[in-house]
Every structure is written in structure tokens, then in C-alpha cells.
Amino acid sequence: MKWVPTKVDLDKQIIIPSLHHTISSPDKMVEDYISNLSKTYIDYSKPLWELHILNIKTSDAESVAVFRIHHSLGDGMSLMSLVLACSRQISNPKALPTLPVKKTSNPDPVNSGRIWWTIRLVWNTIIDVLMFLATTLFLKDTMTPLSNGWKKGGGHVPRRFVYRTVSLDDIKLIKNGMKTTINDVVMGVSLAGLSRYLNRRYGETKEDKGATQKKNNLPKNIRLRATVIMNIRPSPGIHALAEMMEKGSKAKWGNWIGSMLLPFAIALYDDPLDYVRQTKATIDRKKHSHEAIISYFIIKTVLKLFGAKV
């Protein structure tokens, strides 16, 4: 496949479905709409993006806009820069939004022992790359209620997009109190949710159905990992669209992402904050590794040599 010049017909790109305003559960309707979009493909004969405008009031908004964008157009950083370029400040309708500035929190390796810092970096990278290759070839996650075919005869269970709106102030409160990051808190919440969900599901197979936090129904040594996508640009953070389009810019437009395997330590803790502490330790260890950069070059090499099908 290759890109070809074309004309943009906005009637085909901007979709406004006819919705009944008497829908009993607008939030569920939006969820269903997004899930149905994920089951179909964008027509390759037109530009690979769509904007769906849902004129329905939900519990969080007066209406909803859904961008459906093919990944070949760019990664998350590229698309966020594009959305910002299409926006303006409320206080000054002619001005672009102010871009956030990334704060550097990593300690200087010179002051913390460069030799030991480098040894740890090399060791972590070797272990992570070997695990990445092993996972690609043979090392699979444990079959759990999250897996297709967990129960015999269960068949294929379709995936579904589910979203929740949470308070950023609540997340920041935990972040500031524990001196961690927003990502650490969000991943900690995910770990807690997965652990409690799996504990409940495993408890359903027992006679007393006692799947509570006080009764641990989890099998030992569950291997459950998430694929986390990392931005590998030399210049991190969100940048202005014009800057990304400049030739030779460090903030390059396109797909500059690597994959990282993040293990979830499935367990039940009496203190909910232990989930955040566990996740922070795992993420800090993963940050001190070049797994994402090397996985990017591995995938790029495989694509170049064998094609997308392989």
C-alpha cells in the first residue's frame, strides 16, 4: 500500500447519526456506539479518519464527539498535537492552547553513581528484551477469566471498549501524598480492579461463593501483563504541530513508539495504597531500561524484512 493524493469530502468524513433523545441510558448508548466502531474498518479509498458527532446528552457532557483515526496517520503524541492545533483558548479565541512543560524528575546519574546506574540500565535492558522475545515466541500469560477460552466451550468473547470518568483532583491527592506520578496512581487503580475482579471470578467456581477481599480465591503465580506503548522521541512531551512538521525536528511526526511489557502483580492487599506502591516499584524499574527503544527497532526490522503479515 502507498499514499495517493485525494480530495477530502467532508460529508464522508464527518458522520452525524440520527439519535432518539428518549434513549433510557445515553451513557450505555455511547459505549455501544464506540464498541461497534471498533468491530469495523475504515474504508481505505478515503482519508483514514472520521469524526462522529453524537448529539445526545450524557452524564458528563451535552454532546459527544468521537475521533476514529487510523494508526498509520500517527501515534498518540502526533494526534494530540493535531487536536491542540485545531483548538483555541477560551480567553483568546485567536491563540493556540498553552502546551504543558515536562518536569524532569530523574536523578542525575553522575551524582548517584554513574557506573552502578549504567550497570543496572544494561542489565534491566537485557532481561526485558529477552522477556519480550520469549513472549513473542512462546511465553504466554496465565489463562484467567480475562482470557478467551478460559472455560471449555466458552468460545470467543468479543472485546469491548468501556470508559469511566474519574476525578483528576482525587488522583492528584494520592499522587501528592505518596510523592509519585499520575500514571503510577492510575496503574495502581487498574491493578486493584483486576485483582478484585479476578478474585471474585475465581470465587464463583467454589461452593460458598465467598469471593471477598478477606477470602483469597486467587491462584498462586498468575502471570498477567499489559503492553504499554512508550513515546521514544528524543524530545519528550507534547509539542506544537508546526514544530513536529519541521524537517530535522526532534519532536517528529508519525509513529515513534515502542512496546513495553508491564507485569501486574495480582494479589489482595489490606491497604489499598499498596497497589500504588507495587505499581510504582514496577514502573520505576521499567523506566530504567531501553526495552521500548529496542522493541521499536525489532518490530521495524521484522516489518521491513518480512512484511506486515508476519
N, C-alpha and C positions, 0 to 999 in steps of 0.2 A: 504494500500500500504506500501511497505517497500523497502529499498535499497538492491540491489543484485550486486555482483561483475560482471564485464563485461570487454570486450576488446574494446578499442576505435579504430574505423575505421575512419580515418581522411577524407576519401572520402565521408563519410556520414555526417560528422560534418562541413566540410569546403565547402561552396557552392559558385561557381563562375558562375553566369548565363551568357549566351551569349547575349551581348547587341550590338545594332547598334549604331555606333558612329555618325550617321547622325540624331540622335534624335533632334528635334527642341527645346525642353525645357528639358535639363538634370535635372535641379532642380526639376521640376514637376515630372519627371520620378522617381527620388529617393524618393520623397514624396509618390507617388503612390505605389512604391515597399514596403516601410515601412508600409503603411496603409494596404496593402494586407497581409503582415506578421501578423498583429495584428488580422486578422479575422480567422486564423487557429491555430491549436495546435501543439506543439512539440510531436513527436512520443515517447511514454513512454517506448518503447522497446530499446531505445538507450540513451546514456547520454544526460541530458536535457539542452544542449546548442548547439548553431550553430553560425558559423561565415560566414556572407555573404560578399563577396568581389565584389564590383561593379566597374568594370574598365571603368569608364566614367568620363569625366572632368566636374565639376560643377563650379559655380561662386566662390566657396570658396576652392576647392581642386582639385588635379589632379585625385584622385580616392576616393572612399568611402568604409569604412568597417563598417558593421552593426553587432553588437553582439546581439544575441537573446538568452536570458538566463532565465530559469525558476526560479521563485522566491524562490522555495524550496532550491535552492543551496546557497542562502544567500541574505542579503539586500544590499543596495547601498554602505555602508561603506565596507562590505566584498568584494564586487566585484571591488570597486575602488582599494583596496589593492592588489587584484589579478592582475588587469591590470597593476598597477605600478610594481609588481614583474616580469611581462613579458617585462618590458621596461628597457632601459639603457640610460645613459647620452650621449649626443652627444659629449661632450668634453672628456669623458672617457667611451668607449663602454663596459667596464667590471664593471662599477659602477652602482648601483641602483639609481633611481632618488631621490633627496632630498625631504623629507616629510615636508609639512608646519607645523608650530607650532601654535597652537591655542592661541590667546591672551585673557586673562581674563579681561573682561570689567565690570562685575557686581560689584557693590559696596559691601563692607564688611558689612553684616547685623549688626555686633557688633557696628560699628561706625555710622550706620544710624538708630539705634533704633531696637534692636532685637525683642522686644515684638510686636511692631507695624508691623514689617516686617513679623513675624510669623503669626499674626492675618490675615494679608492680604493674605498670602500664603494659609492658611487653608480655608478662605472664598472663594477665587478665585477657589480653587480646588473643593470645594463642589458645587459651582454654575456650573462649567464646566462639572463635572461628571454628575450632574442632567440633564444638557442640552444634554450631549452625550447619556444618557439613553433615554431621551424623544425623541431625533431624531431617535434613533434606533427603537422605538416603534410606535410613531405617529407624531412627529413634523417634517413636511416636508417643503422644501423650496417653495417659491412662483413659480407658473408656469410662465415662461418667454419664450421669443423666443429661449433661450438656451435649453429649456426642450423638450423632446419628447412628442408629442401630444398636443403642445401648441395651435395649431389651430385644430378645429374639422375636422376629416377626413384626417389630415396630415400624420397619420401613423408613423411608426418607422423610425427615421432618423439615419443611421449608424454613429458611431463615427469615427473620423479621426485624425491621428497624423499630426500636422503641425509644422515645425520648422523654426526658424529665427536666423540668425547670427547677433549679435549686438556687438558694440564696448565696451569692458570692460573698456577702458580708459574713455569713456563718463559716464559710470555708476560710476566709481571711482570719477570722477569730482563732481558729485552730492553728492555722499557719503561723500566725504571730506568736501564739502561746507556746508552740513547740519548736519555733525557730527553724521552720522547714519551708517547702515551696507549695504552691497551689497544686502542682502536678502530684506531689507526694500525698497530699490530703485526698485528692480525687481518686488516685490509685488505691489508697488505703480504704476508702469507702467501697470501691469495687471489690477489693479482697474480702472485706467483711460481708458484703452482699453475697458473693459467690460461696463463701464458706457456710453461711447460714442457709442459703438455698440448697446447697448440696447436702448439708446435714439433714434438712427436712425431707428431701427426696429419698435419701438412703433410709431414713426412718420409716418411710411409707411401706417398705418391704418387711418390716418387723411387726410382730403380733400386737405389741402395745401401742404402736403408732406414736411413741414418745419422742418425737423429733424436736426437742427443745435445746436451747443453748446449754442447759445443765446436763442433758443427756447426750453424750457424744456418740453419734452414729457413723462418723466418718471412717473409712478405711485408712490404714496407715500408708504413708509414702505415695500420696496422689501426685502424679506429675501433670501439672496443668500450666501451660504457658501462653502468654499473649505475644503477638507480633506487633511491636511498637515501631512506628515509622519515624525516622530521625532526619532532620534537616542537616545536610553535610556541607552547606556552603561555607566558604572561608569567612564570610561576614554574616553572623547570625542575626536573627530577629526579622521583623517586618520592615520592608523598605519601600520607598516611593516607586510607583510604576515606571516613571521616567528613568530613575536610577537603574532599575532592573533591565531596562531595554538598552542601556548604553553599552557599546562594544567594549569588552575587556573589564566590565564591572565585576566585582567580587560577589555582588548580590545578583546572581544570574537568574534569568527567567527560565522556566522549564521544569523538568523533573530531576531534582538534585536531592535524592532521598536514599537512605539506606535502611535496612531492616535490622531489628534487634529483638532477640528472644528474651522476654521478661518472665521469669518463673513466679508463679503465685504459690506462696506457702500456705496451702489450705489447712486451716486449723480453727479451733474455737478458743477465744481469749475472754477472760472475765472483764478485763479492762479494754473498752473499745479503742482507746488510743494506741494499744499495742499493734493494731493493724497498720496504723500510720507509721509507727516506729519500724515495724518489719519491712514495710514497703520502702521507706526512706533508705534503710540499710542496703536493700537490693538495688535501688536506683542509683545510689551513690557509687556502688561497686560497678554498675554498668556504665556510668558516666566516665569512669576511669578505664576506658577500653576503646579500641578503634574498630570494634565489631561492625558498626554501621557503615563506616567508610569502606572496609574490606568487602562486606557483603554487597555493597553497591557495585564494586568492580567485578566481583564474581558473577553477579546476575548480568551485568552489562557484557561481560566476556561470553557467557553462555548464549545470550541473545544474538551476539554478533556471529558466533561460530555455528550455532545450531538452529537459530530461529526461535520464534515465539512459541511454537507448538511444543518443542522440547522443554 
